[in-house]
């Protein structure tokens, strides 16, 4: 089974996590694209979707699912999204597709975060995947210098503008052993819109696609 087959299998498994008749939070990326393709047969089950990107919005609308403004929605039982890396604690790096800010907002508005990955994205410690950070354009160099001081190697994702009109720095070599601490630190810096660490609000359910099937793990956040 190749990586794309695993993404499709995990998206198929994620369909079972949807609350019928409710509003669904929808993430962004190639795994989510598989999910949206599969939702085409479940349109009547979905009251509407809150989308995390213009790209997902276009796909949802193309299959006839109404896309709602988060401001008009009071409750999202389930948010389904992919990740670039995830630990067994449900801590994630996200933002490879550049949609991290809206993803974090929709995740924060949702009761359960269902994360879909293929096995290659499961890690013990985050950080092999460069950490995406969305920054206000005028703060790019300021934030980059602060990341270097923290031991990181930031690279400007040139030519890429987020749905919010901002830039992305992809940061290698950061020590993310304390993912929650790093998320809090970087989030505080002026000019940072969103850091692609999803640790304070991590995944609640982790679906992992492997050659032998899809594993499901419920993550307790009691500690
Ligand atoms: C987009 C994301 C995606 O969830 C992440 O990049 C994984 O993408 P894919 O499903 O294409 O591997 O965070 O901002």
Boltz pocket constraint, residues with backbone or C-beta under 6 A from the ligand:
constraints:
  - pocket:
      binder: B
      contacts: [[A, 27], [A, 28], [A, 29], [A, 30], [A, 31], [A, 32], [A, 81], [A, 82], [A, 83], [A, 84], [A, 93], [A, 94], [A, 95], [A, 96], [A, 97], [A, 98], [A, 99], [A, 100], [A, 103], [A, 116]]
      max_distance: 6.0
